[in-house]
Amino acid sequence: MAETAETGTTGKSAQVGRGIAIAGGVIVAASSWLNWGAETRLLGPARSAYKIAAKFVIDSDAKPGGVNLGVVMLLLGIATIAVAFSRVRRLGCVVIGLAAGVTAFLYVYQVHRAIADHHVPLSLSDAVAIGPYVAVIGGAAAVIGGVLQLIPPGFWSSLSSDEEDAASTAGSP
């Protein structure tokens, strides 16, 4: 059983949270290989995140080149997994999970802007494929896992014992 620095033990919610955070990291990393963009005249052929410039999430008019989005998403996924085993896992999983989700949302927003700016008769659902959605799910899992790790050991048992104590005193004459 892993130990925390504060209490010397790890609660069940922390163990479950770590597992969920690790799964979220794997999902975020896997999303980099999925199809992020459908084939369109404006955006080109269908592509994984490895064919999209990372700076596209900030500027929809960004030119190809530099670090690609696939590398960023892969690193965010690996970082989530690595942080899940470190001392900063609680807050780290939350922060990295949020970063992955925000990156995917920014990608979808920039695709929307590119469609609107160039007056392309294309819906957003036709231009965006499964990759960003999977990245958001993985980021959300990492955040949930991080939040579960924030729950102190014994928290759930203290809730149930308080309810039992209240029920037994309420039924007493």
C-alpha positions as CSV (number, residue, x, y, z in Angstrom):
1,M,0.0,0.0,0.0
2,A,1.4,3.4,-0.9
3,E,1.9,6.0,1.8
4,T,1.1,9.7,1.9
5,A,3.5,12.1,3.6
6,E,0.8,13.5,5.8
7,T,-0.8,10.5,7.4
8,G,1.3,7.4,6.6
9,T,-1.6,5.6,4.9
10,T,-3.6,6.0,1.8
11,G,-7.3,5.9,1.8
12,K,-9.4,3.9,-0.6
13,S,-10.5,7.0,-2.5
14,A,-6.9,7.9,-3.1
15,Q,-6.2,4.5,-4.6
16,V,-9.3,4.7,-6.8
17,G,-8.4,8.2,-7.7
18,R,-4.9,7.2,-8.7
19,G,-6.3,4.5,-11.0
20,I,-8.8,6.9,-12.6
21,A,-6.0,9.5,-13.1
22,I,-3.7,6.9,-14.7
23,A,-6.6,5.8,-17.0
24,G,-7.2,9.5,-17.9
25,G,-3.5,9.9,-18.8
26,V,-3.6,6.8,-21.0
27,I,-6.7,8.1,-22.7
28,V,-5.2,11.6,-23.3
29,A,-2.0,10.0,-24.7
30,A,-4.1,7.7,-27.0
31,S,-6.1,10.6,-28.3
32,S,-3.0,12.0,-30.0
33,W,-3.1,9.1,-32.5
34,L,-6.8,9.4,-33.2
35,N,-8.4,11.5,-36.0
36,W,-8.7,15.1,-34.9
37,G,-9.9,16.7,-38.1
38,A,-12.2,15.4,-40.8
39,E,-11.2,16.0,-44.4
40,T,-12.3,19.4,-45.6
41,R,-11.3,21.9,-48.3
42,L,-10.3,24.5,-45.7
43,L,-8.4,22.2,-43.3
44,G,-7.1,19.6,-45.7
45,P,-7.2,15.8,-45.4
46,A,-8.2,13.9,-42.3
47,R,-5.4,14.1,-39.8
48,S,-4.2,12.9,-36.4
49,A,-2.9,15.4,-33.9
50,Y,0.6,14.7,-35.2
51,K,-0.3,16.6,-38.4
52,I,-1.5,19.7,-36.7
53,A,0.7,22.5,-35.5
54,A,0.4,23.0,-31.7
55,K,0.2,26.7,-32.2
56,F,-3.1,26.2,-34.0
57,V,-4.8,26.0,-30.6
58,I,-3.8,29.6,-30.0
59,D,-4.0,31.0,-33.6
60,S,-6.3,29.5,-36.3
61,D,-4.2,31.2,-39.0
62,A,-1.0,29.5,-37.7
63,K,1.3,28.1,-40.4
64,P,2.4,24.5,-40.2
65,G,5.7,23.8,-38.5
66,G,7.1,23.6,-35.0
67,V,5.9,21.2,-32.4
68,N,2.8,19.3,-33.4
69,L,-0.3,18.9,-31.3
70,G,0.2,15.1,-31.1
71,V,3.5,15.6,-29.2
72,V,1.8,18.0,-26.8
73,M,-1.1,15.6,-26.1
74,L,1.2,12.6,-25.7
75,L,3.4,14.5,-23.2
76,L,0.3,15.6,-21.3
77,G,-0.9,12.0,-21.1
78,I,2.6,10.8,-20.0
79,A,2.8,13.6,-17.5
80,T,-0.5,12.6,-15.9
81,I,0.6,9.1,-15.5
82,A,4.0,10.1,-14.1
83,V,2.4,12.6,-11.7
84,A,-0.1,10.0,-10.5
85,F,2.9,8.2,-8.9
86,S,4.6,11.3,-7.4
87,R,4.1,13.3,-4.2
88,V,2.3,16.1,-6.0
89,R,-0.2,13.7,-7.6
90,R,-3.3,15.3,-6.1
91,L,-3.0,18.7,-7.5
92,G,-0.8,17.6,-10.4
93,C,-3.4,15.3,-11.9
94,V,-6.0,18.1,-11.6
95,V,-3.8,20.7,-13.3
96,I,-2.6,18.4,-16.1
97,G,-6.1,17.1,-16.7
98,L,-7.4,20.6,-17.0
99,A,-4.6,21.5,-19.4
100,A,-5.5,18.5,-21.6
101,G,-9.1,19.4,-21.6
102,V,-8.5,23.1,-22.3
103,T,-6.1,22.2,-25.2
104,A,-8.8,20.1,-26.8
105,F,-11.5,22.8,-26.3
106,L,-9.1,25.4,-27.8
107,Y,-8.6,23.2,-30.8
108,V,-12.3,22.9,-31.4
109,Y,-12.7,26.6,-30.9
110,Q,-10.0,27.4,-33.5
111,V,-11.6,25.1,-36.0
112,H,-14.9,26.9,-35.4
113,R,-13.1,30.3,-35.9
114,A,-11.4,29.0,-39.1
115,I,-14.7,27.9,-40.5
116,A,-16.4,31.2,-39.6
117,D,-13.6,33.5,-40.8
118,H,-13.3,31.8,-44.2
119,H,-17.1,31.5,-44.6
120,V,-16.9,27.8,-45.4
121,P,-20.3,26.1,-45.6
122,L,-19.3,23.4,-43.2
123,S,-20.6,22.5,-39.7
124,L,-18.3,22.1,-36.8
125,S,-19.3,18.5,-36.4
126,D,-18.2,17.8,-39.9
127,A,-14.8,19.4,-39.4
128,V,-13.9,18.0,-36.0
129,A,-13.4,14.2,-35.5
130,I,-13.2,12.0,-32.4
131,G,-9.7,13.0,-31.1
132,P,-10.5,16.2,-29.2
133,Y,-13.5,14.6,-27.6
134,V,-11.5,11.6,-26.4
135,A,-8.9,14.1,-25.0
136,V,-11.5,15.9,-23.0
137,I,-12.8,12.6,-21.6
138,G,-9.2,11.7,-20.6
139,G,-8.6,15.1,-19.1
140,A,-11.9,14.9,-17.1
141,A,-10.9,11.5,-15.8
142,A,-7.5,12.8,-14.7
143,V,-9.2,15.7,-12.9
144,I,-11.7,13.4,-11.2
145,G,-8.9,11.1,-10.2
146,G,-6.9,14.0,-8.8
147,V,-10.0,15.3,-6.8
148,L,-10.6,11.8,-5.4
149,Q,-7.0,11.7,-4.2
150,L,-7.7,15.0,-2.3
151,I,-10.2,13.2,0.0
152,P,-8.5,12.4,3.3
153,P,-8.3,8.8,4.5
154,G,-11.2,7.8,6.6
155,F,-13.5,10.5,5.2
156,W,-16.2,8.1,3.9
157,S,-16.2,6.0,7.0
158,S,-16.6,9.1,9.2
159,L,-19.7,10.0,7.2
160,S,-21.3,6.7,7.6
161,S,-20.5,6.5,11.4
162,D,-22.0,10.0,11.9
163,E,-25.2,8.9,10.1
164,E,-25.4,5.7,12.2
165,D,-24.8,7.7,15.4
166,A,-27.5,10.2,14.5
167,A,-30.0,7.5,13.6
168,S,-29.4,5.6,16.9
169,T,-29.8,8.7,19.0
170,A,-32.9,9.8,17.1
171,G,-34.5,6.4,17.8
172,S,-33.7,6.4,21.6
173,P,-36.4,7.4,24.1
